[in-house]
Amino acid sequence: MRPYYREDEFLPIREAFLTHVEKMFEIAGFASASEHAKNILELETQIAASHWDTVKDRDATLTYNKVTRAELEALSQGINWTTYLKEEIFLQGF
């Protein structure tokens, strides 16, 4: 996704995105819809800048993040993994 926000070949798509988001803000009754749309694109551009490129995304040693249950719980405090996993296993039957 990173090239989408940087490369000139995607400029028409970014412009169409701005037009769409601006229209959504107008429909929602926001003042300064154009400015809000620009802010959204800027935020998404900043987020995309921190993403890995395609090569890193395909690197199995970088994307394989095996952790123990205790490590998972330490990394994601506030998530009840017991409840989540029970629900997930239950839902897979459907």
Secondary structure, DSSP 4 states (H G I P E B T S, - for coil): -HHHHH-GGGHHHHHHHHHHHHHHHHHTT-SSHHHHHHHHHHHHHHHHHTS--HHHHT-HHHH-----HHHHHHHTTT--HHHHHHHHHHHHT-
